[in-house]
Amino acid sequence: MPSPPRIAKLDGTLVNQIAAGEIIERPASLLKELVENSMDAGAAGIRIDAERGGVQSVAVADDGCGIHPHDLPLALARHATSKLRAAGDLAAVSTLGFRGEALPSIGAVARLSLRSRAVGEDAGWEVKCEGGEVSAPRPLAMAAGTVVTVRDLFFNTPARRKFVKSAATEFRHLENTVRRLALADFGVTFTLRHNGRDVARFPAAGGEFSLARAAAVLGEAFAADALSVERRAGGMQLRGWVSRPTAARSQPDQQYFYVNRRWVRDRQINHAIRQAYQDVVYHGRHPSLVLYLDLEPAAVDVNVHPAKHEVRFRDPRAVHDFVRHAIAAAIAGERPAAPPSSHSKPSLAPSPSPLSGHRYPPPRHQHSLAAAVRDSLSAYRDLHGGVDGVDAGATICTGGLEAPLGFAVAQLHGVYILAQAGDSLVVVDMHAAHERITYEKLKREYQQTEVRRQPLLTPAHIALSAAEMELAFAHEDMLRRMGFAIARGGELSLLLREVPQLLAGGDAVQLLRDVLADIAAHGASARVEEEANRVLSTMACHGSVRANRKLERDEMNALLRAMEETERAGQCNHGRPTYRRIPLAEMDRWFLRGR
């Protein structure tokens, strides 16, 4: 038998190279660490210069407080930092950096130059680090602030350098990192240069919290479709913007979520975002968002991963529900808005319609809700004790001539409603619109009544692990509120006696397993609600007015008024848009009018 290998203490340079493997993945990784140090130093302006995607060199210059001359060698020493003093400080980190690992790790796998002049000092000083070897400080003339230059990344670790991609690819990662950092602090001006050419500049926003910075980073299209989010509760604050569901993208490449100024990737947060958009975004599409969650530093652990992209919340369920409800409220609060009236032509007058042969309704005209809108709910009257259809005598007021969706002038091909609103033409997909109206009513009725349970003729035996059994009975009250009644069937099995009535026709056993998996992962589950919504969505789809159904003008106007009062009316249950607005000025361009 061979003798056991002896244990030896690793060389300091090797230790730093191992640490660099956790922190420095590519040029964008080291850029993040350097810029975060600049932001922690109170910089008002940060300039980044890169060569060949950052593989050849990356330089970060700032006008922050600088580093004291005696501290320069310590800045390149492992676990040396100005941001922590005692173990208790780690429980309430308020800075972006705090580990004291970035600079020595970078210096172990690259050629690093650190120049800094502290505020109040007469001159600057420079130290260099190459492959872990630190030079003696030397004085030099420079403005107050710090300049860090990194050259030849991974020059002494060829195995790591093989994984570096092309200069174009690395620069895309570099640019994305700058965009994330630019959204972290609106008070800092960021300038990015590549191969001696200015690529991007994000000036400091006028206010502390401004959509202008988000528009500068993500484009004016994001700002045009942004819904504001503002919510406070339980010591948490969420601010920012989310995109309208109809502006969703094919990739989740415009999702920026910050916790106490730190951009993070978090499973709980991503799950909350998906749930908030679950029935308003077309399948396979992703919303854009820029959101900032602020909470007490002690309520979040940022010391989870060396790269600090992940965090751990003290109460993840509370954070999850808070974020979900805040986003959902912003989406639900969106209503069709009245278009601006800026065209010189008359917008909406009580004159004969050239398309319908009818007159526009006079102000405050009362419309009885038409049979096509009224009768579609009748098939669901028994749901949870009775989903009431609309009373036959109910009326909907037009609200005068400034109704956001205007007034119907015609029905096109039995599918679309054409309406005139202000200086625009509104085209409505009548089935999609009615589907959303019906769906929201069914959801509202379902949520306002206690979930009815249906006993199973033969209780289902479900084999579970010991952990799942413990979880099920620890959350038995929660399961009962969802509509499940369970009992112990053995040491590692339970009996499912009752299930939600609305879902009795589905696979209740698998549904319960999925609910338990959600509770284990997130502390809660919206699985039953999602399944119920799926059933209600199908019911709404089948009960809505169909194509080629001829509607009277009063019926069409009733549908428009109902849309204006319905949450999420801009898209159907499947995420498709329900209406489009075409400005008159755009139609004038079609026909070259005014030229």
N, C-alpha and C positions, 0 to 999 in steps of 0.2 A: 504494500500500500504506500503510495507516495506521501511524503510529508506535507502538511498543510502549508499553503503560502503564507508568508509573513505579512503583517500589516505595516504599512509605511505611510507617513504623512506626505501629502502631495505637495509638489512645488507650487509656490504662489502664482507663478505665471500660468501653470496648468489649471489651477483653480479658477483663475480669471477667464481662461479660455472655455472652461466648462460652463461658467456662469454666462459667458457671452452666447453660448449655444441656446440658452433659455431666453435671453433677452433680445439678442441681435440676430434676426432671421435674414434680413436683407437691408439695403440702404434706407428704406422707409422706416424700419424699426429704430435705427440709430437716430434718424431725423426726429422721430416722435420724442425720444428721450431728451435730445438737445433742446428742442423747442419748448417742451414742458419745463425744463430748467429755466429757460428765458422768461417764460410766463410767471413762474414762481418768483423770479427776481424783480417782478414789477415792470417789465419792459412795456413801453408804449408803441415801439416799432420793432419788428423782427424781419430780418432779410435772410433769405436762403439762396445760396448759389450752389448749383450742382453741375457736375461734368459726367457725361456718358451715363445718365440715369442714376448718378450717385455712386456708381461702382468705382469710378476713378477718384472722385472727390465730392464731399459735401461740406459746405461751410455755413454756419449759422451765426449771424451777428445781431446783437441786441443792444438797447440803450438802458438796460436795467441797472440795478444797484452795484453790480460788479462783485468781485471777490477780493477780500483782503490779501495783501501780498504774502503774509505768513501762512495763509490757508491754501495757497495754490498747490503745493505738493500734496496736501491732505485731500484736495479735490480728486486726485487720481489714486487715492488709497481706497482699498475695498472697505465697505461699511463705514465710511466717514461721510457725515451729512450735517447740514445746518438746520434740518427740519424736524429732527427728533432729539429729545434729551433723556427721556426715561421711558420705561416699559408702558406706563399709562398713556403716553402720547400716541402709541400705536392704535389705541382703541378709539381715537378721535382725530384721525388724519384729515387735515383740511387743505393740504397742498397736493399738487399733481404728482410730484416725486417725493420719495422719502426713504428709499432703500439704501442709497449710497452705493449702488452697484453699476450704474450705467457707464460713467466715464472710465473706471478701471477696466470694465469688460470690453469697451470699445478699444481702449488702448492696448489690450492684449491681442487683438486680431486686426489691428490697423495701425497706420502712422497718424498720430493725433497731435495737434498743436492747440494749446489752451492759452489765450491771451486775454487779460482782464485788467481793467482799471477801476478800482472801487471809488464810489462817490466820496469826494473830499481828499483823495490822494493826488499827488502832483504828477505821477507817471504811472504807466502800466507795466505789467510784468508778464513774462511768457515762460511756460514750461512745455516740454515735449515728452511724448511717450511713444515708443516704438517697440511693438512686440512685448509690452509689459515693462520695459526699461524706461525709467523716468529721469529726465535731465534736471540739472540745477536751474533755478529760476534766473532769468536775465531781464534787465529793464528795457523798456522801449516806449516810444511816444505813441499815444493813441487817445481817442476820446473815451469818456466814461462809458462803461458797459463791458460786454464780454464777446469774444469771437472764438468759436471752436471750429477748427478745420480738421476733417478726417479724410485721409487719402489711402488709396490702395486697400480697400476693405478685403479681409481674409487673405492678405498676401502671404501670411505664414501658416495658413490652414487650408492647403489646396483641396482637401476633401470637402470643405464647406464651400469653397469658391465654385466648385463644379455645379452646385445647386443654384447659383445666381443666374437669372434669366438674361435675355437680351436687354440692351440699354433702353429700348422703347418700352418694354414690359416693366422694367424696374422704375422708369420714370412715371408710368401710369400709377404705380403704387405710391410713389413719392408724392405725386400731385394729389391723389386721394387723401393722403395723410395730411397734407397742408389744408385741404378743404375741411377735414374733420376738426383740425385744430383751430381754423379760422372761425368756426361756428361755436367753439368753446368759450371764446372771450370776445365780445363785440367791441371792447375798448382798445384793442390792439390792431395796428396796421400790419398786414402780412404782405411781403413781396417775395415772389418766387422767380428766379432766373435759372435758365438751363442752357448750358453751352454758350454762355455770354449773351443770351437773349432773354428779354423780359417775357415771361409766360403768363403770369397772373399777379394781380394786385388787389387786395381786399382792404380798402381804407377803413379806418375805425368808424363805426356807426355813430351817428349824432347822439343817439340815446343809449342807455345801458342795454335795452332790449328792443331790437328793431328788426322788422321784416325786411328792411333794405339789405342788411347783411346776408340774410338767408337767400334773398333774391340774387345778390351778387355771387353767391357760391353755387346755388342750384339753378339759377336762371329765372327770368321773368315769368315763364310759364308756371313755375311752382307758386310764385306769389299770386298770380291771377286765379289759381284754383285752391288757395290756402284757406282753411277754416281755422279760426283762432281757438285755442284751448286755454282755459284759465280755471283752475280749481284748487281749493285749499280744504284740507280736512285732516284731522288726526296728526298734526305736526308735520304734514307733508304739503308741498306745493308743486303743482304741475303747470308749466307754461309752455307756449310754443304754437306750432301750427301743424295741421294734418291736411292732406289733400282731399278734395272731394272724391267720392268713390268713382265717379266717371273719369277721373284723371289718373286712375291706377296704371302702373307700368308693368311691363313683362318681366322685370327683374327687381329684386328688393335693393337696388343700388342707390336709392335716395332715402334711406332710413337712418336717421341720426338721433340717437337717444343718449342723453347726458345725465349722469347722477353726480350732483355737486360739482359741476363743470367737467366731469370726466366722461369721455365717450366710452360706452360699455356695450358688450354683447351679453345679453342675459336671457336665459331660457324662459324665465317667468314673464319678463317684459314682452318678449316676442309672442308668447302665448296670449297675453292680454290684448295685444294689438290685433292678432288674428281673430280673437273672439269679438272685439269691438266692430270689426269689418265683416263679420261672418256672412251676413245675408245682404250685403250691399255691393260687394266687389265681384266682378265676373271671375269665374274659376280660372286659376292660374295667373291672376293679376295681383299686383302688390301696390299698396298705397305708398306715397311719399310722406315723410314727416320729419320735423325737427322739434324735438321735445326736450324739456329740461325739468328734471325731477330734483327738488331740493328737500332735504331732510337733515335731521341732526346727524353729524358725523358719527356719533356713537351708534346710530341705528343701522349703519352699513359697514361691512368689513371689506376694505379695499386690498387687504393683504392676502389675496387668494391665489394670484398667479403672478409670476415675475414680470410679465408684460403689462400687468394691471388693466387688462381689458375685461376682466371678469370681477364681479363683486358678489357678496353674499349679504342678503338682507336679514335683519333680526326678526322681522315679521313678514316673510315673503307673501303670505296670503293677503295681508292687508294692502301691501304695495300692488300686488296683482289686481285686486278688485278696484283699488283707487284709480289706477291707470286705465283699466278697461272702462269703467263708468265715465271717466272724464272724456275719453275719446268718443265713446258711444253717444254721450250727451251732445258733443259738438256736431257729430254727424246728424243726429236726430233733430237738432235745432235748425238745420238748414231747410229753408222753405223757398219755393220759387219767388224771386224778387221782381218787382216791377221794373221794366227797362227804363233807362233814361230817355227823356223826350227831347231830342236836340235837332231833329230834322225840321226843315222849314215847312214841310207839307203837314196838313192836319193829321193828327194821329188816330183818333177814334171818335167819330161823330155819329149821332143817331140818323144816319142816312141809309138809303137802300144798299144792300150788299150786292155787288155784281155777280157773286158766285151763288148765293143761297136764295136770293129773291126776297129775303126777310129784312126787317129793320133791326138795327142793333138795339139791345135792351136799354130802356131809359134808366137813369140813376135809381138805386134802391129798389129795382124790380125784384120781385120774389119769384123764385122758381121752385116748383114742387120737384122733389127728388124723383127722377124718372124710374120707370119700371125696370129698365136694364140695370140701373145702379142699385135699386131697392131689392130686387128679387134674388140676387145671386147669393145672399146670405141665408136664405130660407132653409136650404138643405142642411145647415149646421145648427139649427135651432136647439137641438137636444144636447149639444156639446157642453159638458160641465154644468148641467142644469139649465142650459139655454143661452145661446149667443143670440141676442136680440138683433133682428134685422132692423133696418131703418123704418121708423114709423111712416105709414103712407101719407100722413099729413105733414111730415117734416118739411121744412123749407130751408133753402140756402140763399143767403143774400149775396148779391153780386158785389156789394161794397162800392157801388158807383162805377164810373167809367175807368178807374185806375186799377182794376183787378190785375194782379201780377201776370197771369197767363192770358189776359185779354178775354175776348169773346169769340165764340165759334162762328165761322162764316161758311164752312162746308165740311163734308166728309169725303175723303179721297180713297177710292178703291175699296171702300168698306173696311179700311185698316187704320187710316190716319185721320185725325181731326186737324183742320186748319183753323187757326185762330189769329185775330189781329189784336196786337197789344202794343200800345204806344207807337213807336217807330220801328216795329219789327213784326215778322210773321212767326208764329209759334206752331210747330208741327208736333203733334202728340200721337204716340203709339197707344191707341185706346185700350188694347188688351193689357199691355205692360203697365199702364197707369192704373187701370182698374184692379189689376192683380195686386199691386202694392197697397192700394186703399183697402182691399178686402183682407189682405194678409195682416196689415197693421191692426185692423179691428179684431181679427181672430186672436192675434197675440195678446192684445190688451185684455180681451175677455178671459183668455186662458190664465194670464198672470194675476188677474184680480180675483180669481176663485181658487179655493183649495184644490190641490191636485187630487183627483179622484183615483182610488185604487180599485183594481179588479182582482178578486180572489182567483187563484188558479185551481182548476178542478183537481189536479194532482200536483202537490208541491214539487218543485224542481230541486233535486239534490245536486249541490255544487261542491266539488272537491277543491279545497284551497290549501295553500301553504300555511304554516303556523303564523307567519307574518301577516298574511292576508286575512286570516281569521281574527287576529288581534285588531287589525285595522278596521274590519267590518263592524265589530261590536263596539269598538271605541267611537265609531261614528254612526251608531245605529239610529240616533235621533235625526241626523242629517239625511240618512237613507230613507227614513220614514217620511220626512217632508218632501222628498223627491218622488214618493209613491211606492217605495219598496217596503215590504214587511218580511223580516227574516227571523229565523229561529235556529238554534244549534241543532244540527243533525248528527253530530259525532265529533270526535276530537279534531278532525281535520276536514269537516264538511258542514255545510249549513243548508237549511231548507229555505227556499224562496217561496213564500206563501201568497204574496200579493205583488202586483206590478202596476205601473201607471196605466190607467184605463185607455188613454189615447194611444199608448204604444203596445197594447196587449197583443196585437197581431205580429209583432216583430220578435227578434231573438232576444228575449229578456235576460237570459243567462249571460250571453256575451255582453249585453249592455251593462249589466251589473259588474262584470269583470272589468270592463273599460272604466266604469265609474270609480272602482277601487284603485285602478292604476292611476287615474287622474288625481285622486286624493293623496296617494302616496307621493306623486311627483310635485303637485302644486298645493296640497293642503285643502283643496276643494275640487268640485267638478261641475261643469256646465253641460255635461254630456246629455242628461235628460232634457234639459232646456233645448239643446241643439237638435236632438231627435224630434222633440215635440214641434219645434219650429219647422223642421223639414216636412213633417206631416201636414202642418197647417199651411205651409207654402204650397204643397201639392193640392190641398183642398181649395186654396185661393185661386190657383192657376186654373183648375177645372171649373170654378164657379164664376170666372170673370167673363166679360163680354168677348165674344169671338169675332174673328175676321168675317167680313161680309154681313155682319149684323147692322142693319140700317138703324141709325139713331136720329131722332128728331133733334132740332137745334137746342131745345130746352134740355134734352138729355145730355147733349154734348157739353153745354154750359154747366150743368150740374156736376159732370165729371171733372171739369176744370176747377170748379170751386172746391170740390172735395180734395183734389190734388193739393191746392193751396193750404189746406188745413191738415194735411197728412205728413207725418214724419217720414223722412227718407224718400220723399216722393220723386226725387230726381232719377231713381233707378228702380227697376222691378226686383222681385225676390232673387233673381239670378244674377243681378249686377248689370243688366243691360240698361241703357238710358231710356227714360220714358218720354222725354221731349227734347227738342232742339229749338233754339231761337235764332232766327236769321234777321239781322238788322236790315232795315230798308236801304241804308247806304250801301250795303254789300250787294243787294239786288240791283241797285242803280249801276254799280260797276259791271254787273253782268251784261247790262244792256247799253253800256257806255253813255248813260244819261249824265248831263252836265259837262260833257267834254266838248 
